[in-house]
Amino acid sequence: FFGRMPLPARLAIRATFSRTARRRARLHGVGGLGLETVERAIDRAFETIETGLEGGPFLGGRQAPGRGDLSCAALLAQIGFRDTMPRIEARFRGHPALSRHSVAVFEACGVEPPAWLRF
């Protein structure tokens, strides 16, 4: 999309996007960290969510989704957005319980889950 824009506009967008992306990374606590460190943190987050799913279909053993379930499902659904994070998506696929949870949250809300979440 941006390739069709004039060069000055592309440069301005790139500068703005890069600055915003770096700021977001710092806010999330991963700014300046190496790829392996970030991937280990993501793996720990996946494992933490799985632990929270013990005892029920939703976090904390609940029978209906709560705010935490909605937050997790929304964030996890972004992993497969237009194939922008293939390495993280591959790691996510090692956690089928997270896929089932996300799909269940979407369905409980009456929303069709992204197709890639079903595996």
C-alpha positions in Angstrom: 0.0 0.0 0.0 2.7 2.5 1.0 4.8 1.6 -2.0 2.4 3.5 -4.2 2.8 6.7 -2.3 5.3 9.5 -3.1 8.7 9.0 -1.6 8.4 11.9 0.9 5.2 10.5 2.3 6.7 6.9 2.5 9.7 8.3 4.5 7.4 10.3 6.8 5.3 7.2 7.5 8.3 5.0 8.1 9.8 7.5 10.5 6.5 7.8 12.4 5.8 4.1 12.4 9.3 3.2 13.6 9.1 5.7 16.5 5.7 4.5 17.5 6.7 0.8 17.3 9.8 1.5 19.5 7.7 3.4 22.0 5.1 0.6 22.2 7.9 -2.0 22.6 9.3 -0.1 25.6 5.8 0.3 27.1 5.3 -3.5 26.8 8.7 -4.1 28.5 10.4 -5.7 25.4 12.1 -2.6 24.0 15.8 -3.3 23.5 15.5 -7.0 24.3 16.8 -9.7 21.9 14.5 -11.9 19.9 15.2 -15.0 22.0 14.4 -13.1 25.3 11.1 -11.8 23.9 10.2 -15.3 22.6 10.9 -16.8 26.0 8.7 -14.2 27.6 5.9 -15.1 25.1 6.3 -18.8 25.9 6.0 -18.0 29.6 2.8 -15.9 28.9 1.3 -18.8 26.9 2.1 -21.2 29.8 0.6 -18.8 32.4 -2.6 -18.6 30.4 -2.8 -22.4 30.1 -2.3 -22.7 33.9 -5.2 -20.3 34.4 -7.4 -22.5 32.2 -7.1 -25.5 34.5 -10.4 -26.5 36.0 -12.7 -24.9 33.5 -13.2 -23.8 29.9 -12.4 -20.2 30.9 -9.8 -18.6 33.2 -10.1 -19.3 36.8 -12.4 -22.3 36.2 -15.3 -20.1 35.2 -18.1 -21.4 33.0 -18.5 -18.1 31.2 -15.8 -15.7 29.9 -14.7 -12.8 32.1 -12.6 -9.8 31.3 -9.4 -11.7 31.4 -10.7 -14.2 28.9 -11.8 -11.4 26.6 -8.4 -9.7 26.8 -6.5 -12.9 26.2 -8.6 -13.9 23.2 -8.4 -10.4 21.6 -4.6 -10.4 22.0 -4.1 -14.0 20.8 -6.3 -13.4 17.8 -3.8 -10.7 16.6 -1.0 -13.2 16.3 -2.3 -14.5 13.0 -3.3 -11.2 11.5 -2.3 -11.2 7.9 0.6 -13.5 8.6 2.6 -10.7 10.3 4.0 -12.8 13.1 4.8 -16.3 11.7 7.4 -17.1 14.4 5.0 -16.4 17.2 2.1 -18.1 15.4 4.3 -21.2 15.1 4.9 -21.1 18.9 1.2 -20.5 19.5 0.3 -23.6 17.5 2.2 -25.6 20.2 -0.6 -24.6 22.6 -3.9 -26.0 21.3 -5.6 -25.3 24.6 -5.1 -21.6 23.9 -6.7 -22.0 20.5 -9.7 -23.8 22.0 -10.0 -21.1 24.7 -9.9 -18.2 22.2 -12.5 -19.9 19.9 -14.7 -20.5 22.9 -14.5 -16.9 24.0 -15.4 -15.6 20.5 -18.3 -18.1 20.3 -19.6 -17.2 23.8 -19.7 -13.6 22.6 -21.6 -14.5 19.4 -18.6 -13.5 17.2 -17.1 -15.6 14.5 -13.4 -16.3 15.5 -10.7 -15.8 12.9 -10.3 -18.9 10.8 -6.6 -19.3 11.6 -7.5 -19.8 15.3 -9.1 -23.2 14.6 -6.4 -25.9 14.5 
